[in-house]
Amino acid sequence: MTDKKDSKQIHVMYDKNSKTWYGKQDNSDRKSFAGKPTQAEAIDRAREIAQNNKQELSIHRKDNNQIREKNSYGKDNFPPKG
């Protein structure tokens, strides 16, 4: 069974209502942070959180909310065994 912390990601997404960027953890009802005026500021904050928690960072597009980039700061199997 996977540890809950190991499976978590933090997502950087755009809030169309407030017109700001925010971060949200997997399996969380609340935002980790909100109100960042630029995506770059939100990414910087989310990267700090991901590095501290050894998580994956998923950055979403503003227009359609699809993931445009992923970065892992956790336990990567790189180079892969084989």
N, C-alpha and C positions, 0 to 999 in steps of 0.2 A: 504494500500500500504506500502511496506517495504522501510525503509530509505536505500539509497544506501550504506552508511557507514556500516550499520548493516549487510548487506549481503556480504561484502567483506571478502576475505580470502587472505592470503599471501602464496605463494607456494615456496618451496625450490626445485630447479631443477638443473640438470647437463647440461652444455653446451659442447657438444662433440667437437665442433670446437676449442674452447679455452682451453678445458680440465679443466674447473673451475666450481664452483658452483655459482648460483645466486638466487636472490629472485625476485618474480614478484607478483604484486597485481592483483586481479581480475579486469576486466574492464579497464586495463591500457595497453597502447601500449609500455611503457618503463619499463625497469627493475628497481626495487627499489634499488638494489645493485648488484654488479657483481665482479668477479675475486677472489672469496674466494677459496684458494687451497684445503680446506677440507670441507666435508659435515658438520662436527661438528662446524666449524667456521661460515658457512652459517646459520646453525640452530640457533646458539647463536644470530646472528644479526637479523634474522627473528623473533625470539622469542621476542626480545626487541621491534620490530615494532608492532608485534601482541598484546603485552601487552599494549603498549601505545595507540593503536587504538581500543582495545577491540575486536580483530578479532580472526578468526580461522587460525591455522597454519597447512598447509598440506605439509608433507615431502615426496618427490618422490624418487623412487629407481633410481640408476645410470644406470642400464642395460636396463630397459624397460620403465622408466618414469611413472610407475604406483604408485599411492599413497600407501605408506607403513605405514604411521602413521598420525594421526590427533590429534591436541591439540587445545582446545578452551580457549580463554582468554576473552571471551565476556559474554553476558547475557545468561547463561545456565539455563535451567529449570531442575536443579538437586537439590534435588531429584525430579523426575517427579511427577506431580500432579496425584492423582488417588488412 
